Amino acid sequence: MPDQAVFPPHERSKEIAVLQKQLAIALKFHHSQTIEKLPKEIALQVMKEVWTSCHPEATVSNPKTTCPSAPVQCDEVPVSKAGTIYL
């Protein structure tokens, strides 16, 4: 994140609020047509998978070979070494 502002620790909640707003805007204006087509549970599952791919240190198993336990079937998703998901 070298091109993004990093707030001091005492302003951490402000940084999170800004990032939350940026994510909400990106999802609403760039992905709303896709989100409209998905059930809520699947959209949330995808968001969790994206978060996990951005935080490999937080996973205990290999996200490339395991799918989260959910009522939907998911295929193995190709992920680059940098954690980018290719669909």
Stockholm file with secondary structure:
# STOCKHOLM 1.0

chainA/1-87         MPDQAVFPPHERSKEIAVLQKQLAIALKFHHSQTIEKLPKEIALQVMKEVWTSCHPEATVSNPKTTCPSAPVQCDEVPVSKAGTIYL
#=GR chainA/1-87 SS CTTSCCCCGGGHHHHHHHHHHHHHHHHHHHHHHHHHHSCHHHHHHHHHHHHHHHCGGGCSSCTTTCCCSCSSCCCCCCBCTTCCBCC
#=GC SS_cons        CTTSCCCCGGGHHHHHHHHHHHHHHHHHHHHHHHHHHSCHHHHHHHHHHHHHHHCGGGCSSCTTTCCCSCSSCCCCCCBCTTCCBCC
//
